[in-house]
Amino acid sequence: MIRGFHADVDPAALGRPIQAMISVRLQSHARGQISDFATKVAALPEVLNVFFLAGAVDFYLHIAATSTENLRDFVVVNLSGNPDVALTETNLIFEHLRSGISR
């Protein structure tokens, strides 16, 4: 039942105060590279979480950036600059409240 424990680290305290959720849709020809894309993007320093989804988009990336310029560069270089990426949409996170529900 328990898959592990983790520390809840504040990205702002580590110099990464800008958090965002970025939806990513891959090109139809890149469907065979889904696993490779996820592995590569998960290794980038800004990436906190990678969510593989069913639906209109393939991934949500939860990232923490040092600045809005760093966020822009992350999207332009790592996503928009990737020929396998068809679409991205970036949403800034204003606040994150962790659920207190225990199951």
C-alpha positions as CSV (number, residue, x, y, z in Angstrom):
1,M,0.0,0.0,0.0
2,I,2.7,2.5,0.9
3,R,4.8,3.3,-2.2
4,G,7.3,5.5,-0.4
5,F,8.0,8.6,1.5
6,H,9.0,12.0,0.3
7,A,10.1,15.4,1.6
8,D,7.8,18.4,0.7
9,V,10.5,20.8,-0.4
10,D,9.6,24.4,-1.1
11,P,10.8,25.2,-4.7
12,A,10.9,29.0,-3.9
13,A,13.4,28.3,-1.0
14,L,15.6,26.6,-3.6
15,G,15.5,29.6,-5.9
16,R,12.7,28.4,-8.1
17,P,9.7,30.6,-7.2
18,I,7.8,30.3,-10.5
19,Q,5.7,27.1,-10.8
20,A,3.6,26.1,-13.8
21,M,1.7,23.2,-15.2
22,I,2.4,22.7,-18.9
23,S,0.2,20.6,-21.1
24,V,2.0,18.9,-24.0
25,R,0.5,17.1,-27.0
26,L,2.9,15.1,-29.2
27,Q,2.7,14.9,-33.0
28,S,0.8,11.9,-34.2
29,H,4.1,10.5,-35.8
30,A,5.8,10.7,-32.4
31,R,3.4,8.3,-30.6
32,G,6.2,5.7,-30.6
33,Q,8.4,8.1,-28.7
34,I,6.1,8.7,-25.7
35,S,8.2,6.8,-23.2
36,D,11.5,8.4,-24.5
37,F,10.0,11.9,-24.3
38,A,8.8,11.3,-20.8
39,T,12.1,10.0,-19.6
40,K,14.1,12.9,-21.2
41,V,11.8,15.6,-20.0
42,A,11.7,14.2,-16.4
43,A,15.5,14.5,-16.3
44,L,15.4,18.3,-16.9
45,P,16.2,20.3,-13.7
46,E,13.0,22.4,-13.8
47,V,10.7,19.4,-13.9
48,L,9.1,18.3,-10.6
49,N,6.5,15.8,-12.0
50,V,5.5,14.3,-15.3
51,F,1.9,13.1,-15.6
52,F,1.1,10.8,-18.6
53,L,-2.6,11.3,-19.5
54,A,-5.5,10.0,-21.5
55,G,-7.4,12.7,-23.4
56,A,-6.7,15.7,-25.5
57,V,-3.1,16.1,-24.2
58,D,-0.4,13.5,-23.6
59,F,1.3,15.0,-20.6
60,Y,1.1,17.6,-17.9
61,L,4.6,18.8,-16.7
62,H,4.8,20.4,-13.3
63,I,7.8,22.6,-13.4
64,A,9.6,25.1,-11.1
65,A,11.5,27.9,-12.7
66,T,14.0,30.5,-11.5
67,S,12.2,33.3,-13.3
68,T,9.6,34.0,-16.0
69,E,12.5,34.1,-18.5
70,N,13.6,30.7,-17.3
71,L,10.1,29.4,-17.8
72,R,9.9,30.9,-21.3
73,D,13.3,29.4,-22.2
74,F,12.2,26.0,-20.9
75,V,9.1,26.0,-23.1
76,V,10.9,27.4,-26.2
77,V,14.0,25.2,-26.0
78,N,12.7,21.9,-24.6
79,L,9.2,21.8,-25.9
80,S,8.4,24.1,-28.8
81,G,11.9,23.4,-30.2
82,N,11.2,19.7,-30.2
83,P,9.9,18.5,-33.6
84,D,7.9,15.7,-31.8
85,V,5.8,18.3,-29.8
86,A,2.6,19.5,-31.5
87,L,1.2,21.8,-28.9
88,T,1.9,23.2,-25.4
89,E,-0.1,25.3,-23.0
90,T,1.4,26.9,-20.0
91,N,-0.6,27.7,-16.8
92,L,1.1,29.5,-13.9
93,I,0.4,28.0,-10.4
94,F,-0.5,30.7,-7.9
95,E,-0.9,28.4,-5.0
96,H,-0.8,24.7,-4.2
97,L,-2.9,23.3,-1.3
98,R,-2.2,19.7,-0.4
99,S,-5.2,17.6,0.4
100,G,-5.5,16.5,4.0
101,I,-7.6,13.5,3.1
102,S,-6.3,10.2,4.4
103,R,-7.6,7.1,2.9
